[in-house]
Amino acid sequence: MSASQQVIIVGAGHAGGSAAALLRQHGWKGGITLIGAEPQLPYQRPPLSKTWLKGEETGEALQLRSARFYKDNGITVHLSTAVDGIDRKARTAATSRGEKLSYDYLILATGSRNRPLPVRGAQLNGVLELRSAADADCLQAALQPGTKLAVVGGGFIGLEVAASARALGAEATVIEREERLLPRVVCAELSSYFAQRHHEAGVELMLGATVVGVEGCAGRVVAIMLADGRRLPCDVALVGIGAVADDRLAQAAGLACDNGVAVDLEARSSDDRIFAIGDCSRRPLPFYNAEFRLESVPNALEQANQAARAICSKPAPAPEVPWFWSDQYDIRLQIAGLPFGSVRIAIRGSPDSGKFAVFHQAEDDRIVAVEAVNMPQAMAIGKLLIAKGKAVSSEQLADEAFPLKDLAR
């Protein structure tokens, strides 16, 4: 490692900002340049659909680190700047400012892009998305008491925004193409629970409904049109139908990509001088013998650490069990693991009490995932059991009289 060597990080989100800090923590003495397309320093995105939208947090509270941190640690930050291309042979990155920056190592942390709504009228004013702080500001300004909000997509972002909208006094309708909420991320039991809670909060749910068009007047959305002929009047619409890896820069540079930049357990791409971390990467999952693209803060942090340690010639960190969370109303959902190979579930607690956990088990009784509602201990112990690969009886998991902590011994 030489003080003259340079690391360029493309993307100043949670993954990129964390990678810059971890490089210094692990002893990198060379230059670090962090390049971000947004005008803000790296910040937390999860609060955008919740506390930020409700006006409970400020911009400074969202920042991962202060401007002083980057200055004190010799990290050069270029904001409102894009990287237009990578020359792998010359090891340079061309920026939208007309610069060509040289690198010894490059970290791609370009995140993901919202999937567009492929119908006529989707570009009308008032049809919004939520990915950045600027998006959240636009949505917040639109959500006034009495505002009619149509949410296209019943995933985490859509449901979190619907819950925040109700807290702000707006009306909210969620339109989901599948027959249940959160169809691709939670089990049917949790879908039913969240449907009930949103119904109780006054959110209208349209399940099994396909959007075929957006109606406008004077260039602004006035209604959502459904395949069955229904017309849903609205003042504003939020599109939350998933995201795709922003691997365009990697593809143009000739890196191996497959629903994200293909990387190994060091977050290293097919070019050993280029790493990819966070939402833009497709990575190995050691506990599942699979490869997958994950969208979560814990994944971004884990891969930032993998890349930083590899660049600093430090041993790779121990693999972590993937985990996720969502806050809606007074509900804290925490998920550990992925239900790959799940053949049965065991439910601990009762949905009626608002405090329960669903354990997913493989054929050999190993826990592969746990979904915990307001039950943090179940999530923590489930996460530990997944890592251990320990077989547990369904009866013990479901028996609230049996201490969960005993299972982890």
LUMMI-168694 format. One record per atom (N, C-alpha, C): y, z, x. Coordinates in steps of 0.001 Angstrom, whole numbers, padded with zeros to 6 digits, always signed. Each point is the difference from the previous one (the first is absolute). Layout:
<sites>
YZX ...
</sites>
This chain:
<sites>
-001189+000000+000841 +001189+000000-000841 +001249+000000+000883 +000887-000940-000267 +001222-000124+000789 +001216+000190-000878 +001056+000569+000578 +001237+000211-000755 +000654-001313-000381 -000406-001102+000641 +000583-001299-000306 -000729-000712-001139 -001165+000522-000406 -000759-000643-001065 +000669+000228-001351 -000209-000950-000908 +000678+000033-001286 -000992-000074-001163 +000261+000846-001002 -000728-000093-001268 +000995-000404-001077 -000332-001026-000753 +000804-000392-001159 -000793+000338-001254 +000658+000654-000933 -000616+000341-001284 +000719-000797-001082 -000743-000847-000702 +000571-000838-001047 -000271+000655-001347 +001053+000546-000603 -000143+000723-001260 +000393+001443+000184 +001085+000412-000673 +000510+001361+000178 -000253+000845-001247 -001234-000062-000488 -000401+000849-001107 -000669+001265+000515 -000842+000602-000842 -000669+001241+000388 -000910-000231+001206 -000723-001111-000013 -000922-000288+001101 +000761-000274+001289 +000983-000901-000055 +000742-000369+001200 +000792+001153+000586 +000688+000758-000865 +000774+001140+000485 -000881+001058+000627 -001165+000221-000589 -000931+000991+000545 -000574-000463+001328 -000285-001295+000112 -000539-000527+001261 +000980+000205+001139 +001293-000222-000265 +001015+000187+001045 +000008+001441+000495 -000032+000945-000955 +000010+001418+000373 -001273+000391+000735 -001145-000509-000451 -001275+000359+000622 -000145-000583+001402 +000584-001152+000238 -000034-000555+001359 +000665+000964+000983 +001152+000539-000367 +000661+000967+000881 -000823+001287+000099 -000570+000415-001116 -000797+001231+000003 -001199-000116+000926 -000585-001206+000071 -001185-000204+000844 +000354-000427+001417 +001281-000003+000333 +000389-000192+001390 +000468-001374+000412 +000296-000890-000951 +000489-001331+000374 +001373+000118+000646 +000133-000501+001227 +001246+000104+000758 +000861-001261-000082 -000594-001095-000472 +000729-001261-000042 +000924-000106-001188 +000512-001203-000223 +000922-000230-001102 -000723-000108-001333 +000683+000394-001061 -000507-000140-001369 +001119-000606-000830 -000291-001110-000641 +000966-000627-000899 -000603-000065-001392 +000690+000582-000959 -000448+000058-001389 +000879-000942-000822 -000619-000982-000655 +000745-001018-000732 -000339+000078-001482 +001018+000189-000842 -000222+000120-001431 +000899-000926-000803 -000543-000608-001042 +000771-000927-000832 +000981+000718-000916 -000290+001260-000342 +000893+000753-000884 +001136+000635+000803 +001092+000375-000682 +001134+000606+000709 -000190+001476+000313 -001071+000623-000527 -000227+001429+000203 -000959+000273+001150 +000184+001176+000612 -001002+000510+000936 -001296+000260-000765 -001141+000096+000698 -001271+000238-000691 +000073+001171-000971 -000523-000228-001212 +000069+001021-001047 -001305+000038-000785 -000154+001059-000796 -001185+000164-000824 +000130-000867-001256 -001047-000740-000318 +000034-000829-001202 -000595+000670-001249 -001022+000867+000114 -000576+000584-001221 +001007+000630-000956 +001062+000690+000477 +000932+000606-000960 +000825-001012-000803 +000000-001275+000405 +000858-000978-000673 -000310-000104-001487 -001269+000135-000376 -000382-000123-001407 +000054+001330-000732 +000311+001057+000741 -000049+001346-000599 +001324+000733+000196 +000097+000871+001005 +001177+000846+000155 +001270-000796+000280 -000101-001079+000780 +001174-000829+000279 +000496-000658-001288 -000928-000553-000773 +000361-000690-001232 +000674+000956-000981 -000440+001256+000009 +000577+000997-000912 +001249+000665+000563 +000436-000422+001184 +001217+000538+000584 -000158+001377+000601 -001227+000355+000369 -000256+001335+000534 +000004+000050+001527 +000102-001175+000653 +000024-000034+001468 +001092-000940+000472 +000535+000285+001173 +001021-000841+000604 -000617-000898+001060 +000779-000969+000464 -000485-000903+001037 -000365+000726+001273 +000809+000987+000383 -000289+000742+001233 -001313+000758-000103 -000305+000508-001200 -001248+000749-000179 -001216-000908+000150 +000175-001286-000274 -001120-000925+000104 -000271-000453+001427 +001002+000095+000871 -000164-000486+001365 -001145+000723+000722 -000809-000776+000723 -001063+000619+000791 +000598+000815+001139 +001002-000563+000642 +000665+000670+001121 +001466-000424+000020 +000828+000830+000610 +001432-000279+000043 +000319-001087+001021 +001194-000555-000101 +000450-000986+000982 +000012+000609+001404 +000292+001288+000066 +000048+000690+001295 -001362-000013+000686 -001069+000092-000793 -001347-000002+000575 -000241-001273+000806 +000330-001148-000572 -000259-001272+000672 +000855-000119+001263 +001240+000467-000085 +000886-000049+001160 -000513+000903+001113 -000373+001225-000369 -000458+000965+001006 -001300-000425+000667 -000811-000789-000710 -001296-000412+000538 +000006-001428+000555 +001186-000545+000158 +000098-001316+000626 -000667-001104-000789 +000043+000092-001318 -000596-001023-000867 +001119-000887-000536 -000033-001273+000368 +001003-000956-000480 -000374-000447-001407 +000948+000095-000928 -000260-000351-001398 +000888-001165-000416 -000618-001062-000499 +000727-001140-000568 -000284-000031-001493 +000999+000316-000820 -000152-000030-001453 +000573-001294-000562 -000333-000288-001252 +000434-001247-000660 -000346-001217+000861 -001158+000087+000638 -000427-001047+000943 -001456-000376-000275 -000265-001278-000061 -001368-000482-000183 -000518-000609+001294 -001315-000019+000143 -000638-000733+001088 -000527-001298-000597 +000484-001102+000530 -000325-001307-000568 -001238-000635+000617 -000374+000436+001187 -001166-000602+000629 -000424+000756+001239 -001269-000173+000364 -000576+000633+001186 -000570-001090+000894 +000358+000027+001251 -000590-000894+000997 -000960+000844+000825 -001290-000112-000322 -000991+000858+000649 -000159-000330+001476 +000139-001262+000358 -000166-000389+001398 +001135+000558+000851 +001228-000116-000496 +001166+000499+000745 +000237+001489-000241 -000700+000544-001001 +000186+001400-000418 +001463+000270-000337 +000484-000770-000974 +001361+000195-000485 -000001-000003-001520 +000995+000683-000560 +000218+000021-001438 +001402-000517-000271 +000104-001008-000861 +001297-000585-000342 +000543+000684-001247 +001242+000487+000056 +000592+000724-001126 +001001-000862-000759 +000343+000466-001189 +000980-000706-000824 +001390+000056+000602 +000195+000794+001049 +001281+000061+000697 +000087-001036+001120 -001049-000793+000127 -000006-001022+001042 -000475+000497+001349 -000551+001208+000046 -000478+000563+001264 -001474-000335+000214 -000391-000021+001259 -001414-000059+000366 -000292+001226+000838 -000769+000915-000589 -000289+001265+000660 -001392-000052+000624 -000095+000430+001238 -001291+000007+000701 -000752+001295-000286 -001312-000115-000060 -000823+001186-000234 -001215+000003+000916 -000472+001196+000299 -001310+000170+000624 -001035+000303-001079 +000454+000737-001033 -000828+000269-001173 +000872-000178-001239 -000635-000508-001052 +000698-000219-001272 -000770+000702-001101 +000701+000723-000845 -000625+000664-001155 +000569-000615-001272 -000873-000578-000811 +000404-000535-001299 -000146+001090-001055 +001108+000339-000639 -000004+000994-001077 +000803-000571-001163 -000373-001215-000388 +000791-000771-000957 -000286+000342-001452 -000971+000882-000241 -000221+000501-001352 -000611-001020-000940 +000388+000113-001266 -000531-000891-001030 +001136-000502-000876 -000308-001044-000766 +000970-000585-000927 -000524+000148-001415 +000898+000256-000940 -000416+000102-001389 -000549-001340-000492 -001074+000075-000749 -000570-001209-000593 +000930-000483-001117 +000431-001255+000028 +000937-000474-001031 -000687-000215-001343 +000771+000115-001064 -000508-000264-001340 +000047-001510-000229 -001167-000662-000148 -000041-001466-000036 +000220-000594-001393 +001131+000343-000616 +000299-000538-001327 +001449-000471-000043 +000293-000852-000977 +001367-000490-000175 +000915+001162-000388 +001175+000026+000606 +000981+001034-000320 -000058+001206+000910 -000963+000007+000926 -000166+001176+000867 +001185+000194+000935 +000842-001041+000174 +001152+000114+000904 +001277+000404-000720 -000085+000306-001268 +001191+000394-000753 +000584+001303+000524 +001303+000169-000178 +000629+001279+000324 -000621+001095-000857 -000191+001150+000595 -000607+001113-000728 -001495+000093+000160 -000613-001023+000626 -001421+000076+000353 -000048+000497+001436 -000413+001238+000172 +000113+000681+001283 -001361+000281+000622 +000041+000328+001289 -001185+000480+000702 +000400+001258+000753 -000978+000687+000556 +000292+001229+000741 -000772-000015+001313 +000741-000228+001085 -000590+000016+001324 +000910+000722+000986 +001308-000115-000206 +000976+000528+000949 +000967+000966-000685 +000803+000669+000823 +001026+000890-000536 +001007-000786-000830 +000306-001230+000417 +000927-000839-000768 -000581-000317-001378 -001318-000276-000051 -000655-000233-001289 +000103+001237-000888 -000229+001171+000608 +000056+001250-000759 +001401+000255-000546 +001019-000344+000785 +001374+000173-000461 +000289-000879-001216 -000471-001246+000036 +000190-000909-001134 -000696+000530-001248 -001226+000488+000174 -000766+000524-001127 +000651+001264-000553 +000443+000873+000902 +000646+001244-000429 +001246-000287-000828 +000801-000977+000437 +001227-000351-000725 -000312-000547-001387 -001171-000636-000144 -000359-000609-001281 -000592+000991-000989 -000529+001109+000503 -000693+000956-000879 +000959+001063-000523 +000566-000275-001151 +000888+000929-000684 -000699+000526-001250 +000463+001111-000548 -000586+000473-001260 +000020-001100-001059 -001170-000258-000577 -000107-001023-001034 -000363-001377+000513 +000057-000214+001319 -000399-001289+000569 -001464-000294-000333 -000275-001242-000385 -001371-000402-000278 -000583-000650+001250 -000947+000685+000620 -000643-000479+001221 -001390-000525-000312 -000275-001221+000448 -001353-000544-000067 -000584+000006+001410 -001153+000628+000166 -000669+000065+001294 -001206-000921-000046 -000012-001025+000842 -001122-000927+000053 -000930+000464+001114 -001129+000576-000382 -000960+000516+000966 -000201+001490-000150 -001247+000399-000252 -000311+001411-000202 -000616+000644+001209 +000545-000294+001199 -000443+000654+001229 +000873+001194+000301 -000115+000535+001226 +000736+001203+000356 +001510-000196-000095 +000531-001091+000569 +001441-000210-000017 +000508-000086-001431 -000672-000792-000821 +000432-000157-001380 -000003+001301-000773 -001053+000793+000168 -000104+001259-000739 +000989+001038+000520 +000217+000034+001305 +000985+000936+000552 +001396-000335-000496 +000332-001285-000048 +001314-000407-000508 +000122+000315-001488 -001063-000226-000762 +000037+000323-001433 +000254+001487-000216 -000651+000843+000806 +000205+001444-000115 +001432+000365+000366 +000537-000602+001054 +001382+000282+000406 +000981-000495-001061 -000298-001163-000579 +000872-000543-001039 +000083+000939-001195 -001118+000572-000385 +000006+000949-001128 +000823+001240+000359 -000094+000450+001240 +000804+001156+000427 +001490-000312-000049 +000358-001270+000143 +001402-000415-000038 +000461-000352-001415 -000892+000115-000963 +000369-000264-001385 -000164-001438-000437 -000605-000822+000830 -000233-001395-000370 -001308-000129-000778 -000119-001082-000759 -001256-000324-000659 -000843-000818+000968 -001313+000178-000052 -000862-000713+000951 -001260-000513-000682 -000314-001256+000276 -001247-000607-000461 -000720-000576+001209 -001269+000333+000157 -000808-000497+001115 -000956-001060-000522 +000023-001162+000638 -000863-001117-000374 -001040-000186+001110 -001266+000148-000351 -001077-000127+000989 -001006-001047-000474 -000302-000955+000882 -000916-001083-000351 -001417+000491-000259 -000454+001010+000753 -001350+000525-000190 -000037+000962-001195 -001205+000486-000299 -000173+000831-001195 +000309+001474+000248 +000327+000346+001257 +000358+001386+000282 +001044+000056+001112 +000696+001134+000091 +000988+000199+001050 -000683+000187+001350 +000728-000296+001055 -000492+000205+001367 -001417-000547+000184 -000270-001202-000500 -001387-000481-000022 -000620-000213+001363 +000822-000259+001014 -000550-000315+001313 +000032+001177+000968 +000524+001140-000445 +000186+001096+000953 -000600+001339-000408 -000287+000213-001289 -000613+001271-000414 -001131-000271-000978 -000807+001028-000241 -001125-000138-000929 +000497+000020-001451 -000896-000360-000912 +000367-000107-001414 +000457+001337-000571 -000603+001093+000465 +000380+001322-000508 +001464+000310+000307 +000453-000361+001220 +001401+000224+000344 +000910-000960-000750 -000452-001217-000220 +000795-000942-000787 +000297+000572-001375 -001021+000564-000631 +000183+000585-001339 +000958+001180+000041 -000126+000813+001036 +000878+001174+000133 +001456-000435+000143 +000268-000973+000869 +001379-000441+000195 +000535-000710-001238 -000846-000727-000705 +000441-000646-001235 +000445+001045-001013 -000769+001064-000115 +000349+001072-000936 +001312+000662+000384 +000185+000299+001284 +001223+000674+000439 +001237-000877-000204 -000127-001292+000284 +001143-000886-000211 +000293-000170-001490 -001039-000059-000812 +000202-000084-001446 +000735+001241-000509 -000404+001172+000490 +000660+001243-000410 +001467+000038+000428 +000310-000680+001097 +001376-000018+000504 +000855-001064-000680 -000608-000755-000920 +000768-000992-000740 -000019-001391+000585 -000891-000258+000958 -000131-001337+000580 -000943-000817-000877 +000427-001196-000390 -000876-000888-000752 -000883-000764+000985 -001280-000073-000312 -000952-000694+000874 -000553-001223-000705 +000097-001142+000670 -000597-001230-000504 -001091-000395+000983 -001247+000301-000347 -001128-000279+000877 -000703-001281-000433 -000618-000676+000961 -000632-001268-000306 +001011-001043-000419 +001209+000107+000531 +001100-000886-000399 +000447-000835+001198 +000112-001302-000200 +000377-000919+001075 +001397-000541-000233 +000851+000102+001008 +001363-000527-000081 -000044-001500+000275 +000613-000779-000899 +000016-001458+000183 +001410-000548+000197 +001006+000831-000190 +001362-000475+000191 +001010+001118-000114 +001194-000275+000518 +001121+000925-000106 +001128-000740-000706 +000465+000541-001096 +001061-000627-000779 +001358+000514+000467 +000967-000906+000101 +001321+000395+000453 +001094-000475-000925 +001162+000590+000184 +001204-000411-000716 +001160+000141+000968 +000771-001067+000181 +001124-000002+000937 -000456+000405+001406 -001218-000408+000362 -000505+000250+001339 -000598+001360+000225 -000160+000788-001084 -000537+001355+000162 -001196+000214-000914 -000968+000786+000485 -001198+000279-000786 +000343+000706-001299 -000669-000439-001072 +000158+000678-001291 -001354+000360-000611 -001080-000634+000504 -001314+000309-000582 -001107-000501+000916 -001156+000633-000145 -001230-000412+000675 -000908-000622-001051 -000547-001171+000313 -000872-000704-000928 -001456+000184+000422 -000860+000325-000970 -001407+000238+000267 -000869-001131-000532 -001204-000113+000565 -000901-001096-000339 -000413+000025-001460 -000020+001164-000625 -000418+000084-001405 +001160-000247-000971 +001143-000419+000526 +001133-000320-000859 +001005+001123-000179 -000328+001179+000475 +000952+001107-000141 +001205-000204+000917 +001135+000503-000470 +001253-000071+000748 +000514+001420+000174 +000184+000419+001260 +000446+001357+000273 +001461-000036+000460 +000939+000390-000864 +001405+000032+000411 +000221+001038+001103 +000870-000315+000955 +000286+000942+001078 +001370-000297+000594 +000567+001010+000640 +001271-000150+000712 -000227-000275+001475 -001113+000478+000510 -000343-000181+001408 -001515+000007+000118 -000529-000729+000980 -001450-000057+000220 -000290+000283+001464 -001045+000745+000227 -000464+000257+001364 -001355-000658+000168 -000136-000805+001030 -001278-000653+000301 -000701+000780+001095 -001174+000534-000304 -000790+000748+000976 -001456-000402-000110 -000313-001196+000459 -001358-000538-000173 -000720-000139+001335 +000330+000910+000923 -000694+000006+001281 +000827-000602+001115 -000574+000030+001185 +000697-000473+001192 -000957-000777+000885 +000565-000859+000819 -000787-000769+000968 +000513+000310+001398 -000880-000047+000964 +000388+000280+001380 +001059-000992+000474 +001033+000501+000648 +001006-000887+000579 -000452-000367+001419 -000945-000917+000056 -000557-000418+001289 +000443-001412+000380 +001119-000447-000598 +000471-001364+000259 +000338-000216+001471 +000649+000967+000605 +000373-000117+001415 -001248-000081+000875 -000999+000819-000329 -001257+000008+000758 -000743-001321-000156 -000036-000518-001215 -000680-001275-000225 +000670-001127+000780 +001341-000004-000027 +000733-001044+000719 -000249+000078+001506 -000288+001213+000484 -000269+000185+001432 -001457-000265+000350 -000822-000305-000998 -001396-000333+000259 -000926+001193+000121 +000421+001167-000468 -000869+001177+000040 -001037-000078-001115 -001152+000616+000209 -001040+000038-001029 +000486+000846-001174 -000035-000594-001199 +000453+000693-001206 -001001-000234-001124 -000179+001003-000841 -000860-000098-001174 +000456+001078-000965 +000916-000354-000914 +000633+001000-000857 +000630+001080+000870 +000772-000426+000981 +000603+000900+000970 -000426-000378+001411 +000725+000512+000978 -000324-000266+001397 -001274+000754+000364 -001000-000700+000464 -001270+000643+000357 +000182+000821+001278 -000345+001292-000070 +000145+000884+001159 -001264+000825+000201 -000080+000647+001177 -001121+000888+000288 +000445+001455-000170 -000814+000928+000488 +000314+001416-000181 +001114+000500+000917 +000524-000880+000845 +001208+000315+000755 +001218-000665-000628 -000208-000646-001159 +001043-000775-000684 +000387-001241+000803 -000898-000458+000866 +000261-001153+000853 -000463-001279-000710 +000840-001010+000029 -000302-001266-000656 -000884-000876+000896 -000159-001273-000378 -000792-000936+000808 +000696-000339+001318 +001269+000363+000128 +000731-000094+001269 +000122+001424+000533 -000557+000274+001181 -000059+001388+000462 +001365+000592+000341 +001052-000801-000042 +001352+000511+000224 +000754+000244-001312 -000646-000306-001121 +000659+000134-001301 -000820+000919-000901 +000672+000956-000595 -000611+000953-000923 +000583-000219-001394 -000729+000420-001018 +000499-000071-001375 -000374+001281-000712 +000969+000604-000687 -000208+001308-000625 +000569+000022-001413 -000559+000874-000817 +000515+000189-001352 -000486-001058-000971 +000817-000246-001031 -000389-000874-001106 -000347-001417+000421 +000521-000452+001138 -000210-001403+000399 -001345-000223+000675 -000775+001046+000245 -001238-000154+000770 -001251+000188-000854 -001053-000666+000441 -001331+000217-000575 -000820+000665+001088 -000496+001183-000273 -000551+000857+001053 -001428+000453-000283 -000733+000411+001032 -001325+000576-000220 +000120+001389-000633 -000985+000333-000832 -000083+001330-000608 -001308+000636+000455 +000056+000847+001033 -001227+000528+000605 -000919+000747-000960 +000541+000691-000981 -000845+000791-000889 -000711-000854-001047 +000361-001287-000073 -000551-000860-001048 -000635-001274+000543 +000010-000174+001322 -000568-001199+000602 +000556-001254-000675 +001322-000013-000147 +000661-001094-000705 +001367-000246+000620 +000627-001106-000398 +001370-000295+000381 +000823-000133-001262 +001241+000478+000052 +000792+000035-001224 +001473+000076+000365 +000849-000435-000899 +001448+000166+000166 +000447+001171-000861 +000616+000984+000626 +000435+001206-000703 +001520+000023-000110 +000489+000488-001129 +001438+000166-000209 +000270+001489-000227 +000341+000694+001065 +000282+001430-000136 +000736+000500+001224 +000748+001075-000173 +000690+000626+001128 -001001+000560+001010 -001060+000721-000425 -000962+000510+000985 -000610-001107+000857 -000284-001141-000613 -000548-001115+000778 +001015-000511+001013 +001261-000108-000409 +001048-000455+000917 +000116+000934+001195 -000058+001303-000257 +000112+000982+001078 -001215-000052+000925 -001179-000139-000590 -001219-000043+000821 +000017-001216+000918 +000352-001151-000549 +000000-001199+000827 +001143-000002+001017 +001131+000597-000352 +001089+000134+000978 -000474+000816+001195 -000770+001039-000276 -000542+000834+001068 -001037-000757+000820 -000849-000779-000673 -000998-000800+000718 +000675-000959+000975 +001012-000720-000487 +000674-000982+000841 +000742+000664+001158 +000715+001082-000299 +000772+000681+001045 -000912+000540+001096 -001123+000576-000393 -000926+000555+000988 -000627-001116+000839 -000328-001118-000625 -000596-001110+000747 +000994-000558+001014 +001244-000175-000407 +001021-000534+000903 +000257+000953+001161 -000095+001300-000277 +000223+001010+001037 -001271+000356+000765 -001076-000774-000216 -001288+000217+000680 -000557+001397-000250 +000187+000488-001211 -000566+001282-000408 -001263-000255-000830 -000933+000970-000037 -001202-000176-000821 +000355-000214-001465 -000810-000785-000668 +000231-000260-001424 -000155+001289-000798 +000800+000202-001039 -000136+001195-000821 -001261-000062-000857 -000456+001147-000459 -001154+000030-000898 +000361-000707-001305 -000934-000740-000596 +000303-000689-001263 +000285+000998-001117 +000866-000397-000916 +000386+000850-001117 -000520-000580-001309 -000277+000878-000952 -000384-000437-001337 +001259-000482-000720 -000013-001197-000577 +001184-000474-000718 +000360+000933-001156 +001300+000175-000235 +000394+000783-001168 +001327-000501-000549 +000236+000303-001262 +001118-000538-000748 +000488+001064-000985 +001200-000214-000565 +000455+000929-001035 +000966-000701-000948 +000189+000613-001174 +000975-000489-000971 +000510+001190-000808 +001310+000019-000252 +000613+001039-000831 +000532-000631-001269 -000444+000530-001145 +000481-000459-001300 +000133+001224-000907 +001217+000223-000545 +000272+001192-000800 -000335+001242+000832 -000860+000881-000527 -000419+001175+000765 -001381-000205+000616 -000377-001259+000155 -001331-000353+000511 +000107-000357+001478 -000793+000651+000830 -000145-000411+001400 -001435-000500+000164 -000142-001306+000102 -001306-000607+000242 -000161-000199+001495 -001107+000476+000548 -000327-000202+001405 -001392-000620+000076 -000107-001055+000775 -001267-000717+000144 -000392-000014+001470 -001216+000393+000277 -000547-000093+001361 -001186-000942-000035 -000057-000900+000971 -001123-000915+000089 +000119-001184-000935 -001033-000824+000018 -000085-001207-000824 -001373-000029-000652 -000088-000396-001260 -001280+000104-000710 -000995-001105+000326 -000053-000427+001271 -000981-001002+000418 -001396+000619-000072 -000898-000641-000695 -001366+000496-000085 -000182+001143-000979 +000993+000279-000817 -000123+001095-000975 -000965-000382-001121 -000924+000916-000294 -000963-000252-001086 +000088+001048-001093 +000693+001101+000266 +000145+001040-001029 +001256+000806+000270 +000457+000711-001019 +001146+000887+000168 -000354+001397-000478 +000691+000980+000556 -000094+001391-000458 +001429+000471-000265 +000231+000557-001170 +001349+000429-000370 +000090+001514+000054 +000938+000489+000739 +000243+001440+000126 +001292+000323-000749 -000062+000950-000915 +001164+000311-000809 +000052-000889-001228 +001093+000134-000763 +000107-000745-001244 +001320-000758-000067 -000046-001279-000383 +001247-000738-000181 +000938+000664-001002 -000559+000667-001003 +000830+000668-001003 +000867+001092+000617 -000456+000580+001102 +000757+001068+000657 +001069-000561+000942 -000078-001307+000275 +000937-000608+000942 -000297+000344+001438 -001220+000471+000261 -000391+000390+001350 -001492-000301+000157 -000306-001109+000685 -001404-000392+000139 -000150-000953+001180 -001240-000221+000405 -000288-000908+001106 -001246-000811-000328 +000020-001259+000399 -001143-000889-000192 -000557-000354+001384 -001243+000409+000248 -000656-000284+001269 -000908-001220-000170 +000125-000964+000885 -000843-001198-000014 -001077+000162+001062 -001251-000222-000405 -001118+000198+000919 -000837-001260+000167 -000528-000148+001202 -000911-001100+000295 -001415+000391-000434 -000941-000919+000141 -001382+000241-000422 -000601+001203+000699 +000393+000242+001264 -000559+001119+000754 +000802+001291-000153 +000859+000065-001007 +000801+001181-000341 +001196+000244+000922 +000244-000892+000957 +001231+000143+000786 +001210-000276-000886 +001088+000731+000254 +001248-000265-000709 +000712-001139+000716 +000399-001014-000765 +000721-001135+000597 +001474-000012-000399 +000333+000722-001091 +001398+000069-000425 +000170+001176-000948 +001214+000519-000072 +000343+001035-000976 +001385-000303-000539 +000141+000129-001314 +001284-000171-000682 +000353+001350-000614 +001057+000619+000471 +000330+001361-000407 +001349+000041-000713 +000012+000563-001184 +001226+000170-000777 +000403+001469+000045 +001127+000270+000633 +000511+001370+000119 -001066+000962+000533 -000825-000492+000904 -001063+000803+000589 -000070-000310+001495 +000990+000449+000773 +000070-000369+001414 -001189+000468+000830 -000586+001140-000359 -001138+000472+000780 -001177-000963-000120 -000210-000535-001196 -001100-000944-000205 +000209-001248+000842 +001244-000456+000065 +000291-001177+000810 -000251+000298+001474 +000499+001137+000488 -000122+000339+001416 -001459+000159+000413 -000768+000694-000822 -001407+000221+000338 -000802-001284-000177 +000324-000777-001021 -000660-001291-000173 +000240-000905+001194 +001224-000002+000512 +000342-000813+001166 -000828+000437+001216 -000167+001303+000161 -000785+000533+001110 -001478-000386-000138 -000524+000070-001221 -001408-000331-000233 -000263-001489+000217 +000971-000844-000343 -000154-001435+000257 -000120-000237+001499 +000862+000671+000765 -000019-000165+001456 -001316+000488+000600 -000545+001064-000558 -001256+000547+000517 -001211-000809-000449 +000149-000784-001057 -001137-000743-000531 -001066+000911-000571 +000431+001125-000541 -000934+001017-000465 -000438-000255-001441 -001291+000139-000257 -000531-000131-001353 +000241+001293-000773 +000446-000137-001238 +000309+001154-000850 -000559-000267-001390 -000538+001010-000634 -000547-000210-001335 +001121-000140-001027 -000203-000867-000970 +000982-000209-001062 +000230+001281-000792 -001059+000792-000143 +000108+001241-000768 +000973+000974+000662 -000068+000117+001317 +000914+000896+000706 +001440-000506-000070 +000174-001300+000093 +001344-000569-000081 +000639+000276-001362 -000800-000083-001061 +000532+000154-001348 +000122+001464-000423 -000676+000897+000693 -000031+001412-000384 +001216+000727+000563 +000958+000325-000865 +001227+000660+000462 -000265+001408+000515 -001147+000568-000353 -000336+001334+000494 -000486-000047+001444 -000368-001180+000470 -000480-000151+001372 +001210-000306+000895 +000291+000815+001009 +001172-000227+000835 -000091-001300+000808 +000989-000856-000165 -000001-001264+000717 -000008+000203+001516 +000677+001041+000446 +000090+000221+001449 -001357+000249+000625 -000961+000481-000802 -001345+000218+000525 -000707-001305+000336 +000409-001072-000687 -000632-001286+000234 +000372-000579+001368 +001164+000403+000489 +000501-000586+001251 -000538+000710+001230 -000739+001059-000165 -000505+000755+001153 -001115-000741+000702 
</sites>
